[in-house]
């Protein structure tokens, strides 16, 4: 049976329109990717430049004589290494604490039929739109005796309502028959939660864990507010200090024969060192990330 000419022409026009739309999408995505990658690339290049080569041409695509001296200087002349271990502590301990709060609360709110569920849920959602403010929160931390303590930074980002809702939606998507069967076999609620429910939550847990880790690693505001000792600073706060005092960075670095310290290169090296750890974590969680976002964002 032959296809009419007008139908064939209409189909070809539709295909051409789809192809043109795809081409436009690819061009836009390439431009957006370049907007992100070009500054990142030039930061890497600048971190590998010597002061002499930077003075001659600051817009080189790749240095003629790349050097790791700027990375050596940034670790010797600043507290970046100390702040790295501080950030590692804040990120690991804070993520574990936040995941405990988010998973247990989300699991409880995913259960229907008990009195007060809607009230609790609305109270949590209310905090997404209205906050108590910085001053009351500061007074609370100080009244608890946590001002100046490392735990003030851990507690300040302990809970995130958005991440909890993602987990709650994922819990609600799980079939109730699994838990009912486990209860008939004599499993207790904590055992059901740990051994049955959580293993099925890998995509959502990976997604929310990555969210918490990024928030913790990039956090500097509450650290600046609560931490009075510079030895407790995280990397982001140390990086801000480095960028502010770039003119005096070279004075703190031990000199090497035949090489001068280079403040701009040290700043670029500090930015790269700060970005690398969280970038190395993402590939391990990537296979769960897209699936967790899609399932957690749709309420079944």
C-alpha positions as semicolon CSV with decimal commas, in nm:
position;residue;x (nm);y (nm);z (nm)
1;X;0,000;0,000;0,000
2;X;0,158;0,328;-0,115
3;X;0,184;0,631;0,112
4;X;0,018;0,948;-0,026
5;X;0,259;1,216;-0,140
6;X;0,123;1,483;0,095
7;X;0,157;1,247;0,393
8;X;0,514;1,160;0,296
9;X;0,604;1,527;0,255
10;X;0,447;1,608;0,594
11;X;0,647;1,330;0,759
12;X;0,972;1,451;0,602
13;X;0,904;1,806;0,717
14;X;0,845;1,679;1,072
15;X;1,173;1,487;1,064
16;X;1,357;1,797;0,941
17;X;1,203;2,006;1,218
18;X;1,308;1,750;1,479
19;X;1,658;1,738;1,338
20;X;1,682;2,118;1,338
21;X;1,562;2,125;1,700
22;X;1,825;1,867;1,795
23;X;2,098;2,067;1,623
24;X;1,995;2,384;1,808
25;X;1,995;2,193;2,137
26;X;2,343;2,057;2,072
27;X;2,477;2,403;1,983
28;X;2,327;2,558;2,297
29;X;2,465;2,278;2,517
30;X;2,810;2,314;2,360
31;X;2,807;2,689;2,427
32;X;2,700;2,633;2,787
33;X;2,971;2,369;2,831
34;X;3,232;2,611;2,693
35;X;3,116;2,880;2,938
36;X;3,196;2,636;3,219
37;X;3,506;2,468;3,079
38;X;3,699;2,767;2,943
39;X;3,738;2,948;3,280
40;X;3,817;2,615;3,446
41;X;4,080;2,537;3,182
42;X;4,248;2,876;3,210
43;X;4,255;2,836;3,589
44;X;4,440;2,507;3,546
45;X;4,680;2,667;3,297
46;X;4,745;2,963;3,525
47;X;4,821;2,729;3,814
48;X;5,095;2,569;3,600
49;X;5,249;2,895;3,476
50;X;5,564;3,061;3,603
51;X;5,562;3,430;3,684
52;X;5,787;3,506;3,387
53;X;5,561;3,330;3,137
54;X;5,249;3,487;3,289
55;X;5,404;3,835;3,255
56;X;5,489;3,772;2,888
57;X;5,147;3,632;2,794
58;X;4,871;3,572;3,050
59;X;4,628;3,421;2,794
60;X;4,828;3,115;2,686
61;X;4,635;2,798;2,606
62;X;4,907;2,578;2,755
63;X;5,231;2,679;2,928
64;X;5,559;2,622;2,747
65;X;5,727;2,506;3,067
66;X;5,454;2,383;3,306
67;X;5,550;2,371;3,671
68;X;5,399;2,234;3,990
69;X;5,578;2,494;4,197
70;X;5,260;2,687;4,261
71;X;5,101;2,379;4,420
72;X;5,411;2,329;4,631
73;X;5,399;2,693;4,741
74;X;5,030;2,687;4,829
75;X;5,080;2,398;5,069
76;X;5,394;2,542;5,227
77;X;5,289;2,905;5,252
78;X;4,927;2,869;5,367
79;X;4,713;2,657;5,595
80;X;4,549;2,478;5,302
81;X;4,662;2,132;5,410
82;X;4,531;2,186;5,762
83;X;4,203;2,321;5,629
84;X;4,174;2,019;5,397
85;X;4,156;1,782;5,693
86;X;3,912;2,019;5,865
87;X;3,685;2,012;5,560
88;X;3,720;1,635;5,543
89;X;3,602;1,608;5,904
90;X;3,312;1,850;5,852
91;X;3,203;1,679;5,530
92;X;3,219;1,319;5,653
93;X;3,073;1,373;6,000
94;X;2,817;1,625;5,878
95;X;2,699;1,406;5,590
96;X;2,658;1,103;5,816
97;X;2,463;1,307;6,071
98;X;2,245;1,471;5,805
99;X;2,173;1,140;5,632
100;X;2,068;0,986;5,963
101;X;1,822;1,269;6,028
102;X;1,690;1,279;5,672
103;X;1,640;0,902;5,628
104;X;1,475;0,838;5,964
105;X;1,240;1,136;5,934
106;X;1,156;1,061;5,571
107;X;1,081;0,699;5,657
108;X;0,847;0,806;5,935
109;X;0,666;1,060;5,718
110;X;0,624;0,805;5,439
111;X;0,395;0,601;5,665
112;X;0,031;0,702;5,638
113;X;-0,260;0,671;5,877
114;X;-0,114;0,792;6,206
115;X;-0,237;1,115;6,372
116;X;-0,031;1,431;6,328
117;X;0,149;1,322;6,010
118;X;0,015;1,612;5,802
119;X;0,098;1,861;6,076
120;X;0,458;1,744;6,107
121;X;0,500;1,742;5,731
122;X;0,361;2,095;5,691
123;X;0,583;2,224;5,971
124;X;0,888;2,090;5,788
125;X;0,778;2,229;5,451
126;X;0,715;2,566;5,621
127;X;1,089;2,593;5,695
128;X;1,163;2,581;5,321
129;X;0,989;2,915;5,277
130;X;1,047;3,092;5,609
131;X;1,355;3,081;5,830
132;X;1,422;3,203;6,180
133;X;1,708;3,429;6,073
134;X;2,079;3,440;6,138
135;X;2,069;3,628;6,469
136;X;1,834;3,382;6,651
137;X;2,035;3,092;6,513
138;X;2,359;3,249;6,633
139;X;2,208;3,303;6,979
140;X;2,091;2,940;6,984
141;X;2,437;2,805;6,900
142;X;2,594;3,025;7,164
143;X;2,339;2,926;7,429
144;X;2,413;2,560;7,358
145;X;2,782;2,623;7,428
146;X;2,887;2,537;7,073
147;X;3,023;2,877;6,971
148;X;3,382;2,829;6,856
149;X;3,343;2,450;6,844
150;X;3,380;2,235;6,533
151;X;3,038;2,086;6,603
152;X;2,874;2,423;6,544
153;X;2,957;2,383;6,175
154;X;2,833;2,025;6,171
155;X;2,500;2,115;6,334
156;X;2,441;2,431;6,130
157;X;2,363;2,230;5,815
158;X;2,227;1,922;5,986
159;X;1,886;1,918;5,818
160;X;1,764;1,998;5,468
161;X;1,389;1,979;5,401
162;X;1,429;1,941;5,025
163;X;1,657;1,638;5,056
164;X;1,421;1,485;5,311
165;X;1,128;1,520;5,069
166;X;1,328;1,342;4,798
167;X;1,384;1,050;5,033
168;X;1,024;1,050;5,153
169;X;0,894;1,027;4,795
170;X;1,129;0,738;4,731
171;X;1,013;0,558;5,045
172;X;0,652;0,600;4,935
173;X;0,733;0,442;4,597
174;X;0,844;0,115;4,761
175;X;0,580;-0,162;4,774
176;X;0,426;-0,206;5,118
177;X;0,414;-0,585;5,070
178;X;0,787;-0,611;5,139
179;X;0,757;-0,474;5,490
180;X;0,440;-0,670;5,561
181;X;0,610;-0,994;5,459
182;X;0,912;-0,913;5,677
183;X;0,686;-0,839;5,976
184;X;0,509;-1,174;5,929
185;X;0,852;-1,338;5,941
186;X;0,917;-1,173;6,277
187;X;1,149;-0,890;6,171
188;X;1,149;-0,584;6,395
189;X;1,095;-0,232;6,249
190;X;1,464;-0,130;6,289
191;X;1,574;-0,450;6,115
192;X;1,324;-0,393;5,833
193;X;1,452;-0,039;5,790
194;X;1,821;-0,132;5,787
195;X;1,823;-0,469;5,608
196;X;1,530;-0,440;5,367
197;X;1,438;-0,078;5,299
198;X;1,777;0,093;5,287
199;X;1,935;-0,153;5,037
200;X;1,651;-0,069;4,797
201;X;1,725;0,301;4,842
202;X;2,069;0,312;4,680
203;X;1,981;0,559;4,399
204;X;1,806;0,801;4,633
205;X;2,070;0,764;4,907
206;X;2,350;0,829;4,658
207;X;2,172;1,137;4,525
208;X;2,104;1,290;4,865
209;X;2,450;1,196;4,993
210;X;2,604;1,386;4,703
211;X;2,382;1,686;4,777
212;X;2,488;1,687;5,141
213;X;2,856;1,638;5,058
214;X;2,861;1,929;4,814
215;X;2,684;2,153;5,065
216;X;2,926;2,056;5,339
217;X;3,237;2,090;5,125
218;X;3,138;2,434;4,991
219;X;3,017;2,568;5,327
220;X;3,194;2,877;5,456
221;X;2,929;3,116;5,592
222;X;2,851;2,938;5,920
223;X;3,218;2,851;5,966
224;X;3,301;3,219;5,938
225;X;3,021;3,299;6,182
226;X;3,092;3,039;6,451
227;X;3,462;2,947;6,430
228;X;3,692;3,190;6,607
229;X;4,012;2,987;6,565
230;X;4,167;2,992;6,216
231;X;4,309;2,644;6,280
232;X;3,953;2,509;6,259
233;X;3,874;2,677;5,926
234;X;3,749;2,461;5,635
235;X;3,906;2,485;5,290
236;X;3,651;2,729;5,152
237;X;3,722;2,978;5,429
238;X;4,095;2,930;5,386
239;X;4,054;2,979;5,010
240;X;3,870;3,305;5,067
241;X;4,153;3,420;5,291
242;X;4,407;3,324;5,024
243;X;4,223;3,520;4,755
244;X;4,197;3,823;4,983
245;X;4,564;3,823;5,083
246;X;4,716;3,725;4,748
247;X;4,964;4,012;4,756
248;X;5,132;3,879;5,072
249;X;5,120;3,510;4,984
250;X;5,471;3,497;4,843
251;X;5,619;3,634;5,168
252;X;5,518;3,318;5,355
253;X;5,671;3,068;5,114
254;X;6,024;2,930;5,157
255;X;6,237;3,042;4,863
256;X;6,403;2,808;4,615
257;X;6,719;2,892;4,424
258;X;6,640;3,011;4,072
259;X;6,262;3,041;4,119
260;X;6,039;3,321;4,239
261;X;5,702;3,273;4,401
262;X;5,402;3,371;4,192
263;X;5,090;3,493;4,375
264;X;4,846;3,460;4,082
265;X;4,958;3,103;4,019
266;X;4,920;3,020;4,388
267;X;4,563;3,154;4,385
268;X;4,477;2,941;4,081
269;X;4,639;2,635;4,240
270;X;4,436;2,690;4,558
271;X;4,113;2,699;4,355
272;X;4,199;2,372;4,177
273;X;4,299;2,197;4,499
274;X;3,971;2,302;4,659
275;X;3,763;2,171;4,366
276;X;3,935;1,837;4,310
277;X;3,811;1,631;4,610
278;X;3,440;1,677;4,541
279;X;3,497;1,624;4,168
280;X;3,662;1,290;4,244
281;X;3,361;1,172;4,446
282;X;3,099;1,238;4,178
283;X;3,200;0,958;3,931
284;X;3,145;0,694;4,200
285;X;2,786;0,811;4,257
286;X;2,700;0,907;3,899
287;X;2,524;0,582;3,802
288;X;2,277;0,628;4,089
289;X;2,243;1,004;4,059
290;X;2,009;1,043;3,757
291;X;1,781;0,761;3,867
292;X;1,759;0,894;4,222
293;X;1,669;1,244;4,107
294;X;1,395;1,120;3,873
295;X;1,231;0,884;4,123
296;X;1,265;1,118;4,420
297;X;1,121;1,414;4,231
298;X;0,799;1,231;4,132
299;X;0,551;1,138;4,399
300;X;0,385;0,808;4,321
